[in-house]
Amino acid sequence: MSSDERGSASIAIASAFAICLAATLAVSSLGLVWSAAVAAANGADAAALAAAVATFPPAADAASPSSIASELAELNRTRLVSCVCPIDTSLRVRVAVVVVAVDVDVPFFGELSVERTARAEFDPQLWLGR
């Protein structure tokens, strides 16, 4: 072995270790973000479904659609960002649109907010059995 080749194995091993470490960090970061996205989608779906029903006053308790959406978002470990769900006393079909977010702390990247939107339709006539 010549003097030029001395230590080259150490450099190769250190480089391979650094590449493996970077790949592990990238995969775990993507996993955290993906998990937050799934949680946000579930929270948004639940909040939108509850808010859509609450837009029809006879079908809802005294709570507003936004407060019901917020409550369901919190139960799913998300936070409500917006709720477009106006109260409508008519028998027309209505759609509630809800946006929720999940904050996730990703190592070396900091805190990220993952948002998801869900839409839910409510038909009062079907609820009334017409």
C-alpha positions in Angstrom: 0.0 0.0 0.0 1.5 3.3 -1.0 1.5 6.4 1.2 -1.0 8.1 -1.1 -3.6 5.4 -0.3 -3.3 5.5 3.5 -6.5 6.6 5.2 -8.6 6.4 2.0 -10.7 3.6 3.6 -11.4 5.9 6.6 -12.6 8.7 4.3 -14.8 6.2 2.3 -16.3 4.9 5.5 -16.9 8.4 6.9 -18.5 9.4 3.6 -20.8 6.4 3.6 -21.8 7.0 7.2 -22.6 10.7 6.4 -24.7 9.6 3.4 -26.6 7.0 5.5 -27.2 9.6 8.2 -28.5 12.2 5.7 -30.8 9.6 4.1 -32.2 8.5 7.6 -32.8 12.1 8.5 -34.6 12.8 5.2 -36.8 9.7 5.5 -37.7 10.4 9.1 -38.6 14.0 8.2 -40.8 12.9 5.3 -42.5 10.4 7.6 -43.3 13.1 10.2 -44.7 15.4 7.5 -46.7 12.6 5.9 -48.1 11.6 9.3 -49.1 15.2 10.0 -50.8 15.4 6.5 -52.9 12.2 7.3 -53.9 13.6 10.7 -54.8 17.0 9.1 -56.9 15.2 6.4 -58.8 13.2 9.0 -59.4 16.3 11.2 -60.6 18.3 8.2 -63.0 15.5 7.1 -64.5 15.2 10.6 -64.8 19.0 11.0 -66.4 19.5 7.6 -69.0 16.8 8.1 -70.0 18.1 11.5 -70.1 21.7 10.3 -72.2 20.9 7.2 -74.9 19.4 9.4 -74.7 22.4 11.8 -75.5 24.8 8.9 -79.1 23.6 9.2 -80.4 25.0 12.5 -83.0 22.2 13.2 -80.3 19.6 12.8 -77.8 21.3 15.1 -77.6 22.2 18.7 -77.2 25.8 19.7 -73.6 25.8 18.7 -72.4 27.6 15.5 -71.0 25.5 12.6 -67.6 27.1 13.2 -67.5 26.2 16.9 -68.6 22.6 16.1 -65.9 22.4 13.4 -63.3 23.8 15.8 -64.3 21.3 18.5 -64.1 18.3 16.0 -60.7 19.6 14.7 -59.4 19.7 18.3 -60.7 16.2 19.0 -58.6 15.1 16.0 -55.5 16.9 17.3 -55.7 19.6 14.6 -56.6 23.3 14.7 -59.3 25.0 12.7 -57.9 27.6 10.3 -61.1 28.5 8.5 -64.7 27.4 8.1 -66.9 28.6 5.3 -70.2 27.2 6.6 -72.9 29.8 6.6 -76.2 29.0 8.4 -79.0 28.4 6.0 -82.6 27.8 7.1 -83.8 26.7 3.6 -84.0 23.1 2.5 -81.4 23.6 -0.2 -78.3 21.5 -0.3 -75.3 23.2 1.2 -71.6 22.7 1.3 -69.2 23.4 4.2 -65.6 24.0 3.5 -63.1 23.6 6.3 -59.4 24.1 6.5 -57.4 22.6 9.4 -53.7 22.5 10.3 -51.3 20.4 12.2 -48.0 21.8 13.4 -45.1 19.4 13.3 -41.6 19.9 14.5 -39.2 18.5 11.9 -35.6 18.0 13.0 -33.2 20.5 11.4 -36.1 22.1 9.5 -38.0 23.6 12.4 -41.8 23.7 12.9 -43.9 23.3 9.8 -47.7 23.7 9.5 -49.4 21.1 7.4 -52.9 22.2 6.2 -55.7 20.2 4.6 -59.1 21.3 3.2 -62.2 19.2 3.3 -65.7 19.8 1.8 -68.9 18.2 3.1 -72.4 18.4 1.6 -75.6 18.3 3.6 -79.0 17.8 2.2 -81.7 18.8 4.7 -84.4 17.1 2.7 -82.7 13.7 3.0 -82.2 14.3 6.8 -86.0 15.1 7.1 -86.8 11.9 5.1 -88.3 13.7 2.1 
